[in-house]
Amino acid sequence: MLRLCIPAALLVVAFVALPSRAADDDVAAKQVELKKGDRIIFFGDSLTQLAGQDAPKQHVTKGYVRLVRETLQEKHKDKGIEVDWVATGGHTVPDLLKRVEKDVIAKKPTIVVIQIGCNDARRIPKDTFKSGLEELFEKLQKERIQVVLCSLTSVGEKHDGTNKDDPNLDGFAVVAREIAKAKNLPLNDLRKAFIEYWKKNNPDNKPNGFLTYDGNHWNDTGHKFVAEQMLKKFK
């Protein structure tokens, strides 16, 4: 009978690697169970600002914030769910830190969804992004606020990694995933969802016109898609 001899080191590596992949899957599948009186705030940059404003009007009929609000209020009529947004174009994680206490915590939300990163990936060091997100989470956790963390989306819609900023965007998405895993936070992996969408719907590898009107800011299709991804995080 043939016996296979597998080095012990390889067995250890395999054993260690499997829980890591499982943990990544766990945070991506993790949901928040909504309770009566929950108040949700979407916290971010221009993507959420434009969503809250349903703007620009030539590209956006209804932003993802309103889509989520209407869906949750219809689905959970007895819970009185409130949905709001706090966001400013051009903001990065350090900007969010400066305003979180006055503009977010003061509103007494029970759930905060952090959707940030495209500006960060082009303007600040990855370590600053990481430490800032961790500090932001700690401030919200201290107030017993449930945090949902999103990975960033896009600056260009080519699906093969050839958009100019893709290397940085992918690196910053990894940071968000690692923090979600380390803190056991529900992860809305928008970066992964966007890339999968482009692979199915952008066969000619065009730079925009699918989920965005300029490669970065979402059009109606993009807002509907983001709303769908956000709604998956709530039950």
C-alpha positions as CSV (number, residue, x, y, z in Angstrom):
1,M,0.0,0.0,0.0
2,L,1.3,3.4,-1.0
3,R,1.8,5.8,1.9
4,L,2.1,9.5,1.4
5,C,4.5,11.4,3.7
6,I,3.4,15.0,4.1
7,P,5.9,17.2,6.0
8,A,4.6,18.3,9.4
9,A,5.3,22.0,8.5
10,L,2.9,21.8,5.5
11,L,0.2,20.3,7.8
12,V,0.7,23.2,10.2
13,V,0.5,25.8,7.4
14,A,-2.7,24.3,6.0
15,F,-4.2,24.1,9.5
16,V,-3.4,27.8,10.2
17,A,-4.6,29.1,6.8
18,L,-8.1,27.6,6.9
19,P,-9.4,29.5,9.9
20,S,-8.1,32.7,8.3
21,R,-10.2,32.2,5.2
22,A,-13.2,31.2,7.3
23,A,-12.8,34.4,9.4
24,D,-12.8,36.5,6.2
25,D,-16.0,34.8,5.1
26,D,-17.6,35.2,8.5
27,V,-17.2,39.0,8.6
28,A,-18.5,39.4,5.1
29,A,-21.5,37.3,5.9
30,K,-22.1,38.9,9.3
31,Q,-25.3,40.9,9.7
32,V,-26.9,43.3,12.1
33,E,-30.2,42.3,13.6
34,L,-32.4,45.5,13.6
35,K,-34.2,46.4,16.8
36,K,-37.1,48.7,17.5
37,G,-35.9,52.4,17.5
38,D,-32.6,51.7,15.7
39,R,-31.0,54.8,14.2
40,I,-28.6,54.2,11.3
41,I,-26.1,56.8,10.1
42,F,-24.1,56.4,6.9
43,F,-20.8,58.2,7.4
44,G,-18.4,59.0,4.6
45,D,-17.3,61.3,1.8
46,S,-18.9,62.6,-1.5
47,L,-20.3,59.2,-2.4
48,T,-22.6,59.3,0.7
49,Q,-23.1,63.1,0.5
50,L,-24.4,62.8,-3.1
51,A,-26.5,59.8,-2.0
52,G,-28.1,61.8,0.7
53,Q,-28.8,64.7,-1.7
54,D,-29.9,62.5,-4.5
55,A,-27.4,64.3,-6.7
56,P,-26.3,65.3,-9.3
57,K,-29.8,65.3,-10.7
58,Q,-28.7,64.5,-14.2
59,H,-27.2,61.2,-13.0
60,V,-29.1,60.3,-9.8
61,T,-32.8,59.9,-9.3
62,K,-32.6,58.3,-5.9
63,G,-29.5,57.9,-3.8
64,Y,-28.6,54.7,-1.8
65,V,-29.4,56.4,1.5
66,R,-33.1,57.0,0.5
67,L,-33.3,53.5,-1.1
68,V,-32.1,51.9,2.2
69,R,-34.4,54.1,4.3
70,E,-37.5,53.3,2.3
71,T,-36.8,49.6,2.1
72,L,-36.1,49.2,5.9
73,Q,-39.0,51.3,6.9
74,E,-41.3,49.3,4.7
75,K,-39.8,45.9,5.8
76,H,-39.7,46.8,9.5
77,K,-42.9,48.9,9.9
78,D,-43.2,48.1,13.6
79,K,-39.6,49.1,14.5
80,G,-39.5,52.8,13.7
81,I,-36.1,52.6,11.9
82,E,-34.5,55.9,11.2
83,V,-31.8,56.3,8.5
84,D,-29.6,59.4,8.1
85,W,-26.3,60.4,6.6
86,V,-23.3,62.5,7.6
87,A,-20.8,63.1,4.7
88,T,-18.7,65.7,3.0
89,G,-17.0,65.6,-0.4
90,G,-13.3,65.1,-0.4
91,H,-13.2,63.8,3.2
92,T,-10.8,61.1,4.4
93,V,-10.6,59.1,7.7
94,P,-8.8,61.9,9.5
95,D,-11.7,64.2,8.6
96,L,-14.2,61.7,9.9
97,L,-12.3,61.6,13.2
98,K,-12.5,65.4,13.6
99,R,-16.3,65.4,13.2
100,V,-17.4,62.1,14.6
101,E,-18.3,63.3,18.1
102,K,-20.1,66.5,17.2
103,D,-21.8,65.3,13.9
104,V,-22.4,61.6,14.5
105,I,-22.2,60.5,18.2
106,A,-24.2,63.6,19.2
107,K,-27.1,62.3,17.1
108,K,-27.1,59.1,19.2
109,P,-27.2,56.6,16.4
110,T,-27.3,52.9,17.3
111,I,-25.6,51.8,14.1
112,V,-23.0,53.6,12.0
113,V,-22.0,52.4,8.5
114,I,-18.5,53.7,7.5
115,Q,-18.1,54.1,3.8
116,I,-14.8,55.7,3.0
117,G,-11.5,55.2,1.3
118,C,-11.3,56.5,-2.3
119,N,-9.9,59.8,-1.3
120,D,-7.7,58.2,1.4
121,A,-6.1,55.8,-1.1
122,R,-4.9,58.8,-3.3
123,R,-3.9,61.2,-0.5
124,I,-2.8,59.7,2.8
125,P,-0.5,56.8,3.8
126,K,-2.0,53.4,4.3
127,D,-0.8,53.4,8.0
128,T,-2.7,56.6,8.6
129,F,-5.8,55.1,7.1
130,K,-5.5,52.0,9.2
131,S,-4.8,53.7,12.6
132,G,-7.6,56.3,11.8
133,L,-10.2,53.6,11.1
134,E,-9.2,51.8,14.3
135,E,-9.5,55.0,16.3
136,L,-12.9,55.8,14.7
137,F,-14.1,52.3,15.6
138,E,-12.9,52.7,19.2
139,K,-14.8,56.0,19.6
140,L,-18.0,54.5,18.3
141,Q,-17.6,51.3,20.3
142,K,-17.1,53.3,23.5
143,E,-20.6,54.7,22.9
144,R,-21.9,51.2,22.3
145,I,-22.7,52.0,18.7
146,Q,-22.7,49.0,16.3
147,V,-20.3,49.6,13.4
148,V,-20.5,48.2,9.9
149,L,-17.4,48.8,7.8
150,C,-17.3,49.0,4.0
151,S,-14.4,48.6,1.7
152,L,-13.9,51.4,-0.8
153,T,-15.2,51.2,-4.4
154,S,-13.6,52.7,-7.5
155,V,-11.7,55.3,-9.4
156,G,-12.2,53.8,-12.8
157,E,-14.4,50.8,-13.8
158,K,-12.0,48.6,-15.8
159,H,-12.3,45.1,-14.3
160,D,-8.7,43.9,-14.9
161,G,-6.8,46.1,-12.4
162,T,-5.5,48.6,-15.0
163,N,-7.2,51.7,-13.7
164,K,-4.5,54.1,-12.6
165,D,-5.3,54.0,-8.9
166,D,-6.2,50.3,-8.6
167,P,-3.0,49.2,-6.8
168,N,-3.6,51.7,-4.0
169,L,-7.4,51.0,-3.9
170,D,-6.8,47.3,-3.6
171,G,-4.3,47.8,-0.8
172,F,-6.7,50.1,1.1
173,A,-9.5,47.6,0.6
174,V,-7.3,44.9,2.2
175,V,-6.8,47.2,5.3
176,A,-10.6,47.5,5.7
177,R,-11.0,43.7,5.5
178,E,-8.2,43.2,8.0
179,I,-9.8,45.6,10.5
180,A,-13.2,44.1,10.1
181,K,-11.7,40.7,10.8
182,A,-9.7,41.9,13.8
183,K,-12.6,43.7,15.3
184,N,-15.2,41.1,14.3
185,L,-17.2,43.8,12.4
186,P,-19.8,43.2,9.7
187,L,-18.0,43.9,6.4
188,N,-19.7,45.2,3.3
189,D,-17.0,44.4,0.8
190,L,-18.0,46.9,-1.9
191,R,-14.7,46.7,-3.6
192,K,-15.1,43.0,-4.2
193,A,-18.7,43.4,-5.3
194,F,-17.9,46.1,-7.7
195,I,-15.1,44.1,-9.4
196,E,-17.4,41.1,-9.7
197,Y,-20.1,43.3,-11.3
198,W,-17.7,44.8,-13.9
199,K,-16.4,41.3,-14.9
200,K,-20.0,40.3,-15.7
201,N,-21.3,43.6,-17.2
202,N,-18.2,45.4,-18.7
203,P,-16.8,42.9,-21.2
204,D,-15.1,45.7,-23.2
205,N,-13.3,47.0,-20.1
206,K,-14.6,50.6,-20.4
207,P,-13.5,53.1,-17.8
208,N,-17.0,54.2,-16.6
209,G,-20.7,54.2,-17.4
210,F,-21.7,51.1,-15.5
211,L,-22.0,51.8,-11.7
212,T,-20.5,55.3,-12.1
213,Y,-20.8,58.3,-14.4
214,D,-17.2,59.3,-14.0
215,G,-15.4,56.2,-12.7
216,N,-15.9,57.2,-9.1
217,H,-19.3,58.8,-8.4
218,W,-22.3,56.5,-8.6
219,N,-25.1,56.7,-11.2
220,D,-28.6,55.4,-10.6
221,T,-27.5,51.8,-11.3
222,G,-24.6,52.3,-8.9
223,H,-26.9,53.6,-6.1
224,K,-29.3,50.7,-6.6
225,F,-26.4,48.3,-6.5
226,V,-24.9,49.9,-3.4
227,A,-28.3,49.9,-1.7
228,E,-28.6,46.2,-2.3
229,Q,-25.2,45.5,-0.8
230,M,-26.0,47.7,2.2
231,L,-29.4,46.0,2.8
232,K,-27.7,42.6,2.9
233,K,-26.0,43.7,6.1
234,F,-29.3,44.1,8.0
235,K,-31.9,41.5,9.1
